[in-house]
Amino acid sequence: MRFYPSSMSAGLWRRRDFRADDADFVGTYLQPGETFVDVGANVGQLSLAAAVRVTRSGRVIAIEAHPRICRYLQGNVRLNGLTVEVHNTAVGSKDGELVFTDFRSDDMNFASVTPPPSGATLRVPVRPLDSIVGDRRVDLLKVDVEGFEVDLLKGAAKTVSNCRCLYIEDSELNLRRAGTSRTELYDRLIDHGFELFHLRQGRLERAFPDIPGPDDDNLIAVRPPALPDLLARTGLRLAQSSPRPLDDRLPSARLA
């Protein structure tokens, strides 16, 4: 990857294992010929890893809202000679426009429905994810949109129904800044039939909104019938000490 003037590029330049847990999960889960959708692709670390993994028989759709970062993403795709479908847009519940911060430290940028009180901003288009993905089957959907995950899900009913597994950011701080909460995010995913997990030291621990965890965490969402396949692909195991569900709507799965 080219060393672009961005926080993600700098992090990868300093440490080859920067965000390695994310790349490891994507790389082990995906198989040749499958489809990966990367919402909030940044400079393309996961999209590139996925494109190599799914090979030319598969498909990678990378979506990045910030125009400057999207150019870096496109540059990394060209540098590696890979085929990645790139979209420079924010993703939300409906077509429209958002204000996006334009800090030089790109990992601090976020979308807002109103201009923040200070700092440079720009306006970016918004599209529902369903309008980008359409009827295509999705084997793995990764979402990192700095708190707008709930709004994204509102415009992604078809995509989510066609999706085997989600890897989605879980940050109460970011969600509250966007006017929602971890509880609403979890409820929406559960309503789609998913069981929710956090990845902890090579094991999957059941995730519940009332049990606090790190604020920069990710959720793995998978429907119970697809859970054995996820475990077989990744070599992960279910944690034996997973807590009991706090809501009887939560599906259950047999421990490994």
C-alpha contacts under 8 A as a table, 3 or more apart, distances in Angstrom:
res1	aa1	res2	aa2	distance
1	M	9	S	7.81
1	M	45	Q	7.99
1	M	76	N	5.75
1	M	79	L	7.55
2	R	9	S	7.45
2	R	75	G	7.89
2	R	76	N	6.40
2	R	79	L	7.93
3	F	6	S	7.98
3	F	9	S	5.45
3	F	10	A	6.80
3	F	13	W	6.91
4	Y	9	S	5.79
4	Y	10	A	7.66
4	Y	72	Y	6.78
5	P	9	S	6.91
5	P	10	A	7.32
6	S	9	S	5.29
6	S	10	A	6.19
6	S	69	I	7.86
6	S	104	R	7.32
6	S	105	S	6.42
6	S	106	D	6.01
7	S	10	A	5.07
7	S	11	G	6.08
7	S	105	S	5.68
7	S	106	D	5.89
7	S	107	D	6.18
8	M	11	G	5.06
8	M	12	L	6.24
8	M	42	N	7.64
8	M	43	V	7.07
8	M	106	D	7.66
8	M	107	D	7.07
9	S	12	L	5.22
9	S	13	W	6.08
9	S	43	V	7.23
10	A	13	W	4.96
10	A	14	R	6.19
11	G	14	R	5.28
11	G	15	R	6.14
11	G	18	F	6.19
12	L	15	R	5.15
12	L	16	R	5.38
12	L	17	D	7.25
12	L	18	F	5.47
13	W	16	R	6.58
15	R	18	F	5.32
16	R	20	A	7.98
17	D	20	A	4.79
19	R	22	D	5.66
19	R	23	A	6.72
20	A	23	A	5.07
20	A	24	D	5.87
21	D	24	D	5.11
21	D	25	F	6.19
22	D	25	F	5.34
22	D	26	V	6.31
22	D	46	L	7.52
23	A	26	V	5.21
23	A	27	G	5.89
23	A	45	Q	7.54
23	A	46	L	5.81
23	A	49	A	6.91
24	D	27	G	5.10
24	D	28	T	6.00
25	F	28	T	5.36
25	F	29	Y	5.90
25	F	234	T	6.99
26	V	29	Y	5.32
26	V	30	L	6.09
26	V	46	L	7.13
26	V	49	A	7.58
26	V	50	A	6.58
26	V	140	L	7.99
27	G	30	L	5.81
27	G	49	A	6.40
27	G	50	A	6.22
27	G	53	R	6.32
28	T	31	Q	7.81
28	T	233	R	6.32
28	T	234	T	5.15
29	Y	230	L	6.79
29	Y	233	R	5.46
29	Y	234	T	5.52
30	L	34	E	6.65
30	L	36	F	7.81
30	L	50	A	7.12
30	L	53	R	6.55
30	L	54	V	6.51
30	L	139	D	7.46
30	L	140	L	7.33
31	Q	34	E	5.84
31	Q	53	R	6.34
31	Q	54	V	5.43
32	P	53	R	6.05
32	P	54	V	3.79
32	P	55	T	5.55
32	P	57	S	6.68
32	P	58	G	6.09
33	G	54	V	5.16
33	G	55	T	6.52
33	G	56	R	7.36
33	G	57	S	4.56
33	G	58	G	3.67
33	G	59	R	7.16
34	E	54	V	5.63
34	E	57	S	7.64
34	E	58	G	4.72
34	E	59	R	6.36
34	E	138	V	7.60
34	E	139	D	6.12
35	T	54	V	7.32
35	T	58	G	5.69
35	T	59	R	4.65
35	T	60	V	5.80
35	T	61	I	7.88
35	T	137	R	7.12
35	T	138	V	5.22
35	T	139	D	5.34
35	T	140	L	6.73
36	F	47	S	7.89
36	F	50	A	6.82
36	F	59	R	6.35
36	F	60	V	4.86
36	F	61	I	6.33
36	F	138	V	6.23
36	F	139	D	6.10
36	F	140	L	5.02
36	F	141	L	5.97
36	F	142	K	7.77
37	V	60	V	5.88
37	V	61	I	4.73
37	V	62	A	6.06
37	V	63	I	7.87
37	V	138	V	7.02
37	V	140	L	6.47
37	V	141	L	4.84
37	V	142	K	6.17
38	D	41	A	5.39
38	D	46	L	7.52
38	D	47	S	6.45
38	D	60	V	7.56
38	D	61	I	6.09
38	D	62	A	4.74
38	D	63	I	6.02
38	D	141	L	6.24
38	D	142	K	4.98
38	D	143	V	6.39
39	V	62	A	6.22
39	V	63	I	4.83
39	V	64	E	6.54
39	V	91	V	7.77
39	V	141	L	7.69
39	V	142	K	5.99
39	V	143	V	4.81
39	V	144	D	6.19
39	V	145	V	7.10
40	G	62	A	7.64
40	G	63	I	5.76
40	G	64	E	4.95
40	G	65	A	7.02
40	G	143	V	6.27
40	G	144	D	5.10
40	G	145	V	5.62
41	A	44	G	5.36
41	A	45	Q	7.58
41	A	46	L	7.16
41	A	47	S	6.80
41	A	62	A	5.73
41	A	63	I	5.68
41	A	64	E	5.28
41	A	73	L	7.62
41	A	144	D	7.86
42	N	45	Q	7.63
42	N	64	E	5.97
42	N	69	I	6.00
42	N	70	C	6.79
42	N	73	L	6.51
43	V	69	I	6.06
43	V	70	C	6.80
43	V	72	Y	5.49
43	V	73	L	4.13
43	V	74	Q	7.92
43	V	76	N	7.15
44	G	47	S	4.96
44	G	48	L	5.79
44	G	62	A	7.74
44	G	73	L	5.11
44	G	76	N	6.88
44	G	77	V	7.54
45	Q	48	L	5.56
45	Q	49	A	6.43
46	L	49	A	5.07
46	L	50	A	5.98
47	S	50	A	5.04
47	S	51	A	6.04
47	S	60	V	6.66
47	S	61	I	7.79
47	S	62	A	6.38
47	S	84	V	7.64
48	L	51	A	5.09
48	L	52	V	6.34
48	L	77	V	6.91
48	L	82	L	7.61
49	A	52	V	5.37
49	A	53	R	6.28
50	A	53	R	4.95
50	A	54	V	6.04
50	A	60	V	6.95
51	A	54	V	5.41
51	A	55	T	5.87
51	A	56	R	7.54
51	A	58	G	7.57
51	A	59	R	7.10
51	A	60	V	5.97
51	A	82	L	6.79
51	A	83	T	7.17
51	A	84	V	7.03
52	V	55	T	5.26
52	V	82	L	7.74
54	V	57	S	6.73
54	V	58	G	4.84
54	V	59	R	6.93
55	T	58	G	5.59
55	T	59	R	7.96
56	R	59	R	7.21
56	R	83	T	7.17
59	R	83	T	7.86
59	R	84	V	7.09
59	R	85	E	7.91
60	V	83	T	7.57
60	V	84	V	5.18
60	V	85	E	6.17
61	I	84	V	6.00
61	I	85	E	4.71
61	I	86	V	6.02
61	I	87	H	7.73
62	A	84	V	6.79
62	A	85	E	6.03
62	A	86	V	4.83
62	A	87	H	6.30
63	I	86	V	5.83
63	I	87	H	4.76
63	I	88	N	6.02
63	I	89	T	6.59
63	I	90	A	7.61
64	E	67	P	7.66
64	E	69	I	7.25
64	E	70	C	5.50
64	E	86	V	7.79
64	E	87	H	6.43
64	E	88	N	5.21
64	E	89	T	5.98
64	E	90	A	6.74
65	A	69	I	7.96
65	A	70	C	6.99
65	A	88	N	5.28
65	A	89	T	4.34
65	A	90	A	4.44
65	A	91	V	7.81
65	A	124	V	6.76
65	A	125	P	7.98
66	H	69	I	5.43
66	H	70	C	5.96
66	H	88	N	7.09
66	H	89	T	7.46
66	H	90	A	7.92
66	H	100	F	7.48
66	H	124	V	7.39
67	P	70	C	5.03
67	P	71	R	6.33
67	P	88	N	6.46
68	R	71	R	5.24
68	R	72	Y	6.66
69	I	72	Y	5.03
69	I	73	L	6.25
69	I	106	D	7.74
70	C	73	L	4.85
70	C	74	Q	6.20
70	C	88	N	6.16
71	R	74	Q	5.06
71	R	75	G	6.13
72	Y	75	G	4.96
72	Y	76	N	6.28
73	L	76	N	5.25
73	L	77	V	6.34
74	Q	77	V	5.07
74	Q	78	R	6.26
74	Q	86	V	7.26
75	G	78	R	5.17
75	G	79	L	6.06
76	N	79	L	4.94
76	N	80	N	6.39
77	V	80	N	5.45
77	V	81	G	6.28
77	V	82	L	5.63
77	V	83	T	7.31
77	V	84	V	6.88
78	R	81	G	5.02
78	R	82	L	6.55
89	T	124	V	6.49
89	T	125	P	5.48
89	T	126	V	5.78
89	T	127	R	6.84
90	A	98	L	7.72
90	A	124	V	6.62
90	A	125	P	6.01
90	A	126	V	4.57
90	A	127	R	6.38
91	V	126	V	5.20
91	V	127	R	4.98
91	V	128	P	5.44
91	V	129	L	5.94
91	V	152	L	5.87
92	G	95	D	7.43
92	G	126	V	6.03
92	G	127	R	5.88
92	G	128	P	5.06
92	G	129	L	7.01
92	G	148	F	7.39
92	G	151	D	5.26
92	G	152	L	4.21
92	G	153	L	7.54
92	G	154	K	7.29
92	G	155	G	5.99
93	S	127	R	7.42
93	S	128	P	5.34
93	S	151	D	5.24
93	S	152	L	5.43
93	S	153	L	7.04
93	S	154	K	4.93
93	S	155	G	3.93
93	S	156	A	7.49
94	K	126	V	7.05
94	K	127	R	5.88
94	K	128	P	5.18
94	K	155	G	6.20
95	D	125	P	7.57
95	D	126	V	5.26
95	D	127	R	4.61
95	D	128	P	6.31
96	G	125	P	5.93
96	G	126	V	4.95
96	G	127	R	6.82
97	E	123	R	6.57
97	E	124	V	5.62
97	E	125	P	4.44
97	E	126	V	5.12
98	L	111	A	6.34
98	L	112	S	6.09
98	L	113	V	5.52
98	L	114	T	7.70
98	L	123	R	5.61
98	L	124	V	5.47
98	L	125	P	6.42
98	L	126	V	6.66
99	V	111	A	5.73
99	V	112	S	5.27
99	V	113	V	6.03
99	V	114	T	6.33
99	V	115	P	5.94
99	V	121	T	6.53
99	V	122	L	5.78
99	V	123	R	4.59
99	V	124	V	6.42
100	F	109	N	7.01
100	F	110	F	5.80
100	F	111	A	4.40
100	F	112	S	6.21
100	F	115	P	7.92
100	F	121	T	5.52
100	F	122	L	5.30
100	F	123	R	5.82
100	F	124	V	6.65
101	T	109	N	5.15
101	T	110	F	5.72
101	T	111	A	6.50
101	T	116	P	7.71
101	T	119	G	7.04
101	T	120	A	6.06
101	T	121	T	4.39
101	T	122	L	6.42
102	D	106	D	7.46
102	D	109	N	6.17
102	D	119	G	7.30
102	D	120	A	5.20
102	D	121	T	5.01
102	D	122	L	6.64
103	F	106	D	6.01
103	F	108	M	6.76
103	F	109	N	5.99
103	F	119	G	7.11
103	F	120	A	6.65
105	S	108	M	5.76
105	S	109	N	7.33
106	D	109	N	5.36
110	F	145	V	7.68
110	F	146	E	6.00
111	A	146	E	7.57
111	A	148	F	7.97
112	S	115	P	6.54
112	S	116	P	7.34
112	S	178	A	7.22
115	P	121	T	7.29
116	P	119	G	7.24
127	R	131	S	6.84
127	R	132	I	7.65
128	P	131	S	5.49
128	P	132	I	7.12
128	P	152	L	6.95
128	P	155	G	4.76
128	P	156	A	6.43
129	L	132	I	5.26
129	L	133	V	6.18
129	L	152	L	7.00
129	L	155	G	5.99
129	L	156	A	5.15
129	L	159	T	7.13
130	D	133	V	5.26
130	D	134	G	5.15
130	D	135	D	7.90
130	D	155	G	6.34
130	D	156	A	4.98
130	D	157	A	7.16
130	D	158	K	6.07
130	D	159	T	5.66
131	S	134	G	5.56
133	V	136	R	5.97
133	V	159	T	6.62
134	G	158	K	7.49
134	G	159	T	7.00
135	D	158	K	7.13
135	D	159	T	7.11
135	D	162	N	7.58
136	R	159	T	7.58
136	R	162	N	7.29
137	R	159	T	7.56
137	R	162	N	5.15
137	R	163	C	6.29
138	V	141	L	6.62
138	V	159	T	7.22
138	V	162	N	6.00
138	V	163	C	4.62
138	V	164	R	6.56
139	D	163	C	5.66
139	D	164	R	5.06
139	D	165	C	6.22
140	L	163	C	6.62
140	L	164	R	6.31
140	L	165	C	4.98
140	L	166	L	5.71
140	L	167	Y	7.32
141	L	163	C	6.99
141	L	165	C	6.37
141	L	166	L	4.74
141	L	167	Y	6.12
141	L	168	I	7.88
142	K	166	L	5.79
142	K	167	Y	4.57
142	K	168	I	5.57
143	V	149	E	7.11
143	V	166	L	7.64
143	V	167	Y	6.32
143	V	168	I	4.60
143	V	169	E	6.28
144	D	147	G	7.93
144	D	149	E	7.29
144	D	168	I	6.10
144	D	169	E	5.21
145	V	148	F	5.44
145	V	149	E	6.02
145	V	169	E	7.63
146	E	149	E	7.38
146	E	169	E	7.69
146	E	171	S	7.94
146	E	174	N	5.61
146	E	175	L	7.37
147	G	150	V	7.57
147	G	171	S	6.88
147	G	172	E	7.86
147	G	173	L	7.71
147	G	174	N	4.19
147	G	175	L	3.96
147	G	176	R	7.22
147	G	177	R	6.85
147	G	178	A	5.56
148	F	151	D	5.28
148	F	152	L	6.19
148	F	174	N	7.86
148	F	175	L	6.57
148	F	178	A	6.01
149	E	152	L	5.04
149	E	153	L	6.28
149	E	168	I	7.79
149	E	169	E	7.61
149	E	175	L	7.59
149	E	185	L	7.24
150	V	153	L	5.14
150	V	154	K	6.50
150	V	180	T	7.32
150	V	184	E	7.25
150	V	185	L	5.56
150	V	188	R	7.69
151	D	154	K	5.21
151	D	155	G	7.01
152	L	155	G	5.50
152	L	156	A	6.34
153	L	156	A	4.87
153	L	157	A	6.60
153	L	160	V	7.75
153	L	188	R	7.74
154	K	157	A	6.59
156	A	159	T	5.17
156	A	160	V	5.93
157	A	160	V	5.27
157	A	161	S	6.10
158	K	161	S	5.14
158	K	162	N	6.30
159	T	162	N	5.15
159	T	163	C	6.15
160	V	163	C	4.91
160	V	192	H	7.60
161	S	192	H	7.21
163	C	166	L	7.33
164	R	222	V	6.50
164	R	223	R	7.29
164	R	226	A	7.13
165	C	220	I	7.20
165	C	221	A	5.72
165	C	222	V	4.87
165	C	223	R	7.57
166	L	219	L	7.66
166	L	220	I	5.72
166	L	221	A	4.96
166	L	222	V	6.66
167	Y	218	N	6.60
167	Y	219	L	5.68
167	Y	220	I	4.77
167	Y	221	A	6.49
168	I	218	N	5.40
168	I	219	L	5.14
168	I	220	I	6.61
168	I	221	A	7.85
169	E	216	D	7.35
169	E	217	D	6.19
169	E	218	N	4.35
169	E	219	L	6.14
170	D	182	R	7.06
170	D	215	D	6.88
170	D	216	D	6.61
170	D	217	D	5.23
170	D	218	N	4.94
170	D	219	L	5.99
171	S	174	N	5.39
171	S	175	L	6.09
171	S	182	R	7.14
171	S	214	P	7.98
171	S	215	D	4.75
171	S	216	D	5.59
171	S	217	D	6.46
171	S	218	N	7.94
172	E	175	L	5.03
172	E	176	R	5.99
172	E	181	S	6.03
172	E	182	R	5.44
172	E	215	D	6.28
173	L	176	R	5.39
173	L	177	R	6.34
173	L	215	D	6.94
174	N	177	R	5.08
174	N	178	A	6.42
175	L	178	A	5.13
175	L	179	G	6.44
175	L	180	T	5.26
175	L	181	S	5.14
175	L	182	R	6.64
176	R	179	G	4.91
176	R	180	T	5.01
176	R	181	S	5.38
177	R	180	T	7.46
180	T	184	E	6.71
180	T	185	L	7.99
181	S	184	E	5.36
181	S	185	L	6.47
182	R	185	L	5.06
182	R	186	Y	6.13
182	R	209	P	5.92
183	T	186	Y	5.21
183	T	187	D	6.04
183	T	209	P	5.33
183	T	210	D	7.83
184	E	187	D	5.01
184	E	188	R	6.14
185	L	188	R	5.35
185	L	189	L	6.43
186	Y	189	L	5.25
186	Y	190	I	6.08
186	Y	196	L	7.79
186	Y	208	F	7.55
186	Y	209	P	6.74
187	D	190	I	5.08
187	D	191	D	6.02
188	R	191	D	5.06
188	R	192	H	6.47
189	L	192	H	5.12
189	L	193	G	6.74
189	L	194	F	5.69
189	L	195	E	7.88
189	L	221	A	7.41
190	I	193	G	5.06
190	I	194	F	4.96
190	I	195	E	6.45
190	I	196	L	7.75
190	I	249	R	7.68
190	I	250	L	6.76
191	D	194	F	7.31
193	G	223	R	5.83
193	G	251	P	7.92
194	F	221	A	5.50
194	F	222	V	4.96
194	F	223	R	4.33
194	F	224	P	7.03
194	F	251	P	7.71
195	E	206	R	7.90
195	E	221	A	5.57
195	E	222	V	5.39
195	E	223	R	5.61
195	E	224	P	6.42
195	E	250	L	6.91
195	E	251	P	6.01
195	E	252	S	7.56
196	L	206	R	5.89
196	L	207	A	5.34
196	L	208	F	7.60
196	L	219	L	6.43
196	L	220	I	5.82
196	L	221	A	4.68
196	L	222	V	6.72
197	F	204	L	5.69
197	F	205	E	5.22
197	F	206	R	4.35
197	F	207	A	4.73
197	F	219	L	5.68
197	F	220	I	5.11
197	F	221	A	6.43
198	H	204	L	5.64
198	H	205	E	5.21
198	H	206	R	6.34
198	H	207	A	5.87
198	H	217	D	7.59
198	H	218	N	6.48
198	H	219	L	5.30
198	H	220	I	6.16
199	L	202	G	6.49
199	L	203	R	5.72
199	L	204	L	4.81
199	L	205	E	6.35
199	L	218	N	7.74
199	L	219	L	7.68
199	L	220	I	7.51
200	R	203	R	5.20
200	R	204	L	6.17
200	R	205	E	6.78
202	G	236	L	5.67
202	G	237	R	7.06
203	R	236	L	5.50
203	R	237	R	4.94
203	R	238	L	5.42
203	R	239	A	5.46
204	L	236	L	6.91
204	L	237	R	6.11
204	L	238	L	4.71
204	L	239	A	5.61
205	E	238	L	6.32
205	E	239	A	5.33
205	E	241	S	7.91
205	E	242	S	5.47
206	R	242	S	5.68
206	R	243	P	7.01
207	A	211	I	7.47
207	A	219	L	7.66
208	F	211	I	5.59
208	F	245	P	7.34
208	F	246	L	7.36
209	P	212	P	6.98
213	G	217	D	7.46
214	P	217	D	5.59
222	V	226	A	6.44
222	V	227	L	6.20
223	R	226	A	5.53
223	R	227	L	6.46
224	P	227	L	5.17
224	P	228	P	7.99
224	P	251	P	7.27
224	P	252	S	7.47
224	P	253	A	6.46
225	P	228	P	7.08
226	A	229	D	5.43
226	A	230	L	6.46
227	L	230	L	5.07
227	L	231	L	6.31
228	P	231	L	5.16
228	P	232	A	6.17
229	D	232	A	5.04
229	D	233	R	6.10
230	L	233	R	5.21
230	L	234	T	6.15
230	L	236	L	7.99
231	L	234	T	5.40
231	L	235	G	5.46
231	L	236	L	5.15
231	L	237	R	6.29
232	A	235	G	5.49
232	A	236	L	7.44
237	R	256	A	6.06
238	L	242	S	7.96
238	L	255	L	5.68
238	L	256	A	5.60
239	A	242	S	5.66
239	A	255	L	7.29
239	A	256	A	7.80
240	Q	255	L	6.45
240	Q	256	A	7.54
245	P	248	D	6.66
245	P	250	L	6.39
246	L	250	L	7.97
247	D	250	L	5.81
248	D	251	P	7.74
